[in-house]
Structures are given as structure tokens and as C-alpha cells.
Amino acid sequence: MFKEFKEFAMRGNVIDLAVGVVIGGAFGKIVDSLVKDIIMPPIGLILGKVDFSNLFITLKEGSKVAGPYETLDAAQKAGAVTLNVGVFANVLVSFIIVAFAIFLLIKGINKMRREEAAPAPAEPPPTPEEVLLLREIRDSLKKQS
């Protein structure tokens, strides 16, 4: 059983998948930071100094402390029920960036596959001798009639 597991784990596909998961996790962190730290602050500034990470709607006041709450963290600590619009916007922008990057990756892979799959046109195989003889017979019969 250990030998079978070792063979399974050492297949190229399993190792490729593991590498993909690790790189994908790192890529996700990069995109998350890009959205939270680079993209959303200027958008928030343009929209009137809105901090998207703290953009929320209070649905129900917290039992510990009454609102209004300065930050999403303060509202959640007070036990308030919130609709986290800013967090959702950050996740949505992250998803769009990751989806576009995956689209570009798949598009590149498909292009390489098409180039590999299109072999150069080969010369047709030589015509068999029997076919050549039959053609000669046909042609000579046409001449006689």
C-alpha cells in the first residue's frame, strides 16, 4: 500500500497540482494586497475619501455598544450585524483580477497547443503499384473505345 501511494504521489500530475496550489496561494496574496493597498485607496479617494475596508451598513445595533461605529472591526466587536459592502468590493475586484490572469494563462496555453497540434503538411504517400497498373489499364481501354 505504501508503494502504491508513493507511485501515486510521484506522478507528474500530482506534483504539478501541488506546485500550482502553492503558486496560486502566493498569487492570491499578491492580488489581495494589490487590491487592498494599491487599487482601492485611490478609488476611495476619488469617491470622497472612502475607506473600502470600513465601508459597511449596520443592519442591527450591537448589544454591547450602540453605534454609529467608526470601523467595521468596532462594529463587529460590539456585536452589530453589518452588511460589509467594502469587503465585498475588495473581494470582487480581486476575483476579477485573478479571473483575468487565469484567462490570459489559458489563452497562452491554448495558443501553444494549437501551434504544436498543427504539423507541417507531409507529402502524400506514394501511390501503390497496383493502383498505377489499374490506371494504365483504364487509360488504354479509354483509348481503344
Backbone bond lengths (Angstrom), bond angles and torsions (degrees), N, CA, C in turn:
res aa  C-N    CA-C-N  psi(-1)  N-CA   C-N-CA  omega(-1)  CA-C   N-CA-C  phi
1 M - - - 1.449 - - 1.541 110.22 -
2 F 1.315 117.77 -40.66 1.462 120.83 178.26 1.528 110.65 -63.17
3 K 1.335 115.77 -39.79 1.466 120.51 179.88 1.527 110.11 -63.12
4 E 1.332 117.26 -43.16 1.464 120.80 178.68 1.520 111.26 -63.58
5 F 1.336 116.50 -41.64 1.462 119.96 178.29 1.525 110.60 -63.53
6 K 1.322 116.88 -40.83 1.466 121.18 179.17 1.533 110.00 -62.31
7 E 1.333 117.48 -43.78 1.466 120.99 177.96 1.526 110.86 -62.26
8 F 1.315 116.13 -41.77 1.471 120.72 179.14 1.527 110.88 -63.58
9 A 1.324 116.06 -47.03 1.462 120.57 -175.91 1.524 112.28 -69.52
10 M 1.304 117.57 -25.63 1.457 120.21 -177.28 1.528 113.14 -93.13
11 R 1.308 117.52 1.09 1.464 118.72 175.24 1.511 108.72 -63.73
12 G 1.299 115.38 151.27 1.460 120.76 -178.56 1.519 112.70 -60.36
13 N 1.329 118.22 -38.72 1.457 120.69 -176.87 1.519 111.94 -64.78
14 V 1.315 117.93 -39.62 1.461 121.01 -178.84 1.525 110.13 -68.07
15 I 1.313 116.42 -41.90 1.463 119.95 179.29 1.527 109.79 -66.81
16 D 1.333 117.32 -42.22 1.468 120.72 176.92 1.519 111.06 -59.78
17 L 1.321 116.31 -40.73 1.462 120.33 179.01 1.526 110.85 -64.15
18 A 1.317 116.71 -43.02 1.472 120.27 179.42 1.525 110.81 -62.50
19 V 1.322 116.72 -43.59 1.465 120.42 178.23 1.526 109.64 -63.01
20 G 1.333 116.83 -41.79 1.462 121.02 179.03 1.519 112.47 -61.48
21 V 1.327 117.00 -40.14 1.466 120.80 179.80 1.531 110.35 -65.84
22 V 1.316 116.95 -43.37 1.465 120.47 -179.59 1.525 110.11 -64.90
23 I 1.325 117.22 -47.35 1.461 120.42 179.75 1.524 110.15 -65.26
24 G 1.328 116.96 -39.57 1.469 120.40 178.03 1.516 112.36 -61.78
25 G 1.330 116.94 -40.14 1.470 120.22 177.22 1.519 111.81 -63.43
26 A 1.326 115.85 -43.39 1.465 119.64 178.34 1.524 110.58 -66.09
27 F 1.336 116.88 -40.61 1.458 121.36 179.31 1.530 109.95 -63.96
28 G 1.329 116.51 -39.07 1.465 120.28 178.14 1.525 112.12 -61.92
29 K 1.334 116.85 -39.85 1.465 120.44 177.87 1.527 111.11 -66.05
30 I 1.330 115.95 -38.96 1.468 119.98 178.75 1.518 110.11 -64.34
31 V 1.327 116.62 -45.86 1.470 120.55 -179.83 1.522 110.33 -64.71
32 D 1.333 117.35 -40.15 1.460 121.13 178.73 1.529 110.71 -60.23
33 S 1.324 116.24 -45.67 1.459 120.04 177.79 1.526 111.28 -65.58
34 L 1.330 116.77 -40.01 1.461 120.81 177.85 1.523 110.71 -57.99
35 V 1.321 116.55 -44.93 1.465 120.43 -178.58 1.525 110.82 -69.00
36 K 1.347 117.13 -51.38 1.467 120.73 -175.16 1.531 113.02 -69.49
37 D 1.334 116.80 -38.28 1.463 120.13 -170.73 1.527 114.78 -101.00
38 I 1.327 117.66 -22.53 1.460 119.96 -175.02 1.538 112.48 -115.18
39 I 1.314 117.70 -48.27 1.479 120.62 -172.86 1.527 112.52 -82.54
40 M 1.330 117.67 -49.95 1.463 120.17 -172.29 1.539 114.33 -71.91
41 P 1.327 121.37 -34.49 1.470 118.10 178.19 1.535 114.12 -58.98
42 P 1.345 119.97 -46.28 1.475 117.18 176.76 1.530 113.17 -64.40
43 I 1.335 116.43 -36.32 1.470 118.79 177.36 1.518 109.94 -63.73
44 G 1.332 117.03 -43.11 1.458 120.76 176.85 1.513 112.39 -62.02
45 L 1.318 117.35 -38.11 1.464 121.87 178.08 1.527 110.48 -64.94
46 I 1.326 116.16 -43.43 1.474 120.84 178.83 1.525 110.63 -63.48
47 L 1.327 116.85 -36.78 1.467 121.15 -177.62 1.523 112.89 -84.24
48 G 1.304 118.50 10.44 1.460 120.07 176.13 1.504 113.68 104.29
49 K 1.311 117.15 44.91 1.464 123.27 177.22 1.526 112.29 56.52
50 V 1.328 116.09 47.96 1.462 122.39 178.60 1.530 108.41 -93.27
51 D 1.333 116.00 127.07 1.457 121.00 173.68 1.523 106.56 -94.24
52 F 1.337 116.96 106.59 1.455 120.73 -173.68 1.517 112.87 -62.99
53 S 1.327 117.82 -29.87 1.463 118.63 179.85 1.522 111.54 -68.53
54 N 1.334 118.06 -19.45 1.464 121.97 178.32 1.525 112.07 -115.55
55 L 1.302 117.34 21.78 1.465 121.09 177.36 1.526 107.82 -90.95
56 F 1.322 115.92 110.45 1.463 120.24 -177.59 1.519 109.56 -149.75
57 I 1.322 114.56 162.61 1.463 121.87 176.21 1.524 106.96 -118.33
58 T 1.323 116.25 127.80 1.461 120.41 179.41 1.520 108.79 -83.01
59 L 1.324 116.45 118.13 1.458 121.59 178.54 1.527 111.34 -87.96
60 K 1.333 115.95 -35.82 1.462 120.56 179.32 1.523 107.62 -147.19
61 E 1.321 115.75 131.73 1.465 121.53 179.83 1.524 109.85 -61.76
62 G 1.319 114.88 151.78 1.452 120.50 177.36 1.518 111.09 -76.34
63 S 1.285 115.72 154.34 1.458 120.56 -179.89 1.534 111.81 -80.25
64 K 1.313 117.21 -22.11 1.458 120.37 -176.56 1.524 111.99 -82.95
65 V 1.342 116.40 -47.35 1.463 121.77 -177.35 1.518 107.55 -138.58
66 A 1.336 116.72 135.35 1.458 120.42 178.07 1.522 109.59 -79.99
67 G 1.340 115.98 153.44 1.471 122.23 -177.76 1.505 110.80 -80.32
68 P 1.291 121.71 -175.10 1.465 125.05 4.93 1.526 111.38 -77.09
69 Y 1.313 114.63 150.40 1.456 121.31 -175.54 1.525 109.48 -100.55
70 E 1.317 115.65 140.36 1.465 121.54 -179.29 1.533 111.61 -73.49
71 T 1.325 115.45 -43.02 1.466 119.50 -176.56 1.520 109.79 -130.09
72 L 1.318 115.08 164.02 1.462 120.93 176.66 1.520 110.29 -63.73
73 D 1.315 116.76 -39.04 1.458 120.92 179.06 1.530 111.13 -61.47
74 A 1.331 116.87 -41.81 1.470 120.62 179.30 1.525 110.36 -65.15
75 A 1.318 117.22 -40.18 1.467 120.83 179.29 1.521 110.79 -64.79
76 Q 1.334 116.43 -42.63 1.461 119.43 -179.76 1.521 111.52 -68.61
77 K 1.333 118.00 -36.11 1.460 120.38 177.51 1.524 110.98 -66.98
78 A 1.344 117.21 -30.51 1.462 120.63 179.21 1.524 111.58 -79.79
79 G 1.329 116.37 -6.51 1.459 119.78 178.78 1.512 113.42 87.44
80 A 1.321 118.87 15.12 1.464 122.26 179.98 1.526 109.61 -73.35
81 V 1.327 114.51 148.90 1.463 121.15 173.82 1.519 106.47 -93.50
82 T 1.349 116.01 121.31 1.461 119.74 -173.56 1.521 111.55 -125.62
83 L 1.305 114.50 152.14 1.464 122.71 171.88 1.523 105.31 -103.76
84 N 1.322 117.14 107.72 1.465 123.04 -169.87 1.528 110.90 -87.55
85 V 1.304 116.51 78.49 1.462 123.23 -176.00 1.520 110.80 -66.94
86 G 1.297 118.81 -42.19 1.462 122.73 -178.20 1.514 112.51 -66.17
87 V 1.327 116.89 -43.00 1.464 120.71 178.14 1.523 109.18 -62.05
88 F 1.327 116.31 -42.31 1.458 120.50 178.17 1.531 110.90 -62.18
89 A 1.326 117.73 -41.54 1.468 120.93 178.87 1.526 110.25 -62.26
90 N 1.324 117.94 -42.05 1.467 121.22 177.48 1.527 111.20 -61.22
91 V 1.322 116.49 -45.54 1.466 120.56 -179.16 1.531 110.26 -66.07
92 L 1.323 117.01 -39.05 1.462 120.83 179.61 1.534 111.13 -63.49
93 V 1.312 117.42 -44.64 1.469 120.57 178.37 1.534 109.58 -65.00
94 S 1.320 117.76 -40.55 1.471 120.71 176.93 1.525 110.75 -60.18
95 F 1.318 116.45 -44.76 1.464 120.64 179.28 1.523 111.20 -60.41
96 I 1.316 117.19 -44.01 1.468 120.57 -178.98 1.527 110.33 -62.59
97 I 1.323 117.28 -41.07 1.465 120.24 179.15 1.524 110.92 -65.51
98 V 1.336 117.08 -45.90 1.467 120.39 179.48 1.525 110.42 -64.13
99 A 1.336 117.67 -43.97 1.458 120.64 179.65 1.527 111.19 -61.30
100 F 1.334 117.51 -40.15 1.469 120.59 178.68 1.524 110.96 -67.05
101 A 1.330 117.35 -40.12 1.468 120.61 178.12 1.530 110.58 -63.80
102 I 1.329 117.43 -42.17 1.465 121.02 178.21 1.523 110.00 -65.43
103 F 1.339 117.25 -39.97 1.462 121.25 177.22 1.530 110.30 -58.23
104 L 1.336 117.00 -46.64 1.460 120.42 179.74 1.528 111.23 -63.71
105 L 1.335 117.10 -39.35 1.455 121.35 178.68 1.529 111.06 -63.42
106 I 1.320 117.06 -48.71 1.466 121.46 -179.42 1.526 110.24 -64.68
107 K 1.325 116.91 -39.18 1.459 120.43 178.24 1.532 110.43 -61.17
108 G 1.328 117.60 -42.99 1.459 121.41 177.53 1.517 112.41 -64.36
109 I 1.330 116.33 -42.39 1.469 120.22 178.95 1.523 110.24 -63.28
110 N 1.329 117.11 -44.92 1.467 120.37 179.86 1.525 111.32 -63.05
111 K 1.318 117.40 -36.29 1.463 120.69 178.69 1.531 110.07 -65.27
112 M 1.337 116.74 -42.99 1.464 119.85 178.16 1.522 111.04 -64.41
113 R 1.330 117.25 -39.25 1.470 120.60 178.94 1.519 110.98 -64.04
114 R 1.333 117.43 -41.38 1.462 120.49 179.06 1.520 111.02 -62.99
115 E 1.341 116.58 -39.10 1.468 119.99 179.18 1.519 110.75 -67.12
116 E 1.337 117.48 -37.88 1.458 120.89 177.94 1.514 111.33 -70.99
117 A 1.328 117.19 -36.91 1.463 121.61 -175.46 1.519 112.38 -74.50
118 A 1.308 118.43 -20.72 1.457 120.87 -178.36 1.523 109.63 -91.79
119 P 1.344 117.60 86.99 1.459 119.18 179.74 1.529 110.27 -73.77
120 A 1.304 114.50 159.40 1.462 119.45 177.81 1.526 108.63 -66.04
121 P 1.340 115.86 140.85 1.470 117.80 -178.90 1.525 110.46 -61.65
122 A 1.312 115.99 125.75 1.458 121.55 -178.79 1.522 109.71 -88.38
123 E 1.316 115.09 157.64 1.453 118.96 176.82 1.520 108.67 -68.47
124 P 1.335 116.25 143.20 1.467 117.64 178.40 1.528 109.79 -65.04
125 P 1.312 116.44 149.70 1.468 118.88 -179.84 1.534 109.95 -64.36
126 P 1.316 117.63 151.92 1.461 119.24 -179.84 1.527 111.02 -62.36
127 T 1.320 114.79 146.62 1.460 120.40 -179.32 1.531 108.87 -70.64
128 P 1.345 116.86 132.71 1.476 119.71 -179.93 1.539 111.06 -61.48
129 E 1.315 114.60 151.42 1.466 121.18 -176.74 1.520 111.96 -62.19
130 E 1.342 117.35 -35.73 1.465 120.56 -179.74 1.527 110.53 -62.30
131 V 1.343 115.94 -40.08 1.462 120.57 -179.68 1.524 109.53 -65.77
132 L 1.327 116.70 -41.19 1.465 120.26 178.68 1.533 110.89 -62.08
133 L 1.333 116.67 -42.95 1.470 120.21 178.59 1.524 111.34 -64.06
134 L 1.324 117.21 -42.15 1.463 120.79 178.53 1.527 111.11 -63.02
135 R 1.316 117.10 -37.60 1.472 120.54 177.73 1.533 110.84 -65.39
136 E 1.317 115.74 -40.75 1.464 119.19 177.60 1.522 111.24 -61.76
137 I 1.332 115.65 -43.65 1.459 120.53 178.57 1.524 109.87 -61.82
138 R 1.315 116.97 -45.49 1.469 121.30 179.38 1.525 110.31 -59.57
139 D 1.327 116.47 -47.12 1.456 120.06 -178.61 1.522 111.91 -63.50
140 S 1.342 117.53 -40.55 1.465 119.15 179.58 1.527 111.84 -69.28
141 L 1.335 117.57 -32.93 1.466 120.84 175.55 1.544 111.02 -66.64
142 K 1.334 116.43 -37.10 1.461 120.28 178.07 1.516 110.50 -65.08
143 K 1.326 117.61 -37.67 1.451 121.54 179.75 1.510 112.03 -67.72
144 Q 1.323 116.54 -34.20 1.453 120.54 -178.70 1.517 111.91 -74.64
145 S 1.307 118.77 -27.28 1.467 118.96 -176.28 1.477 114.23 -89.83
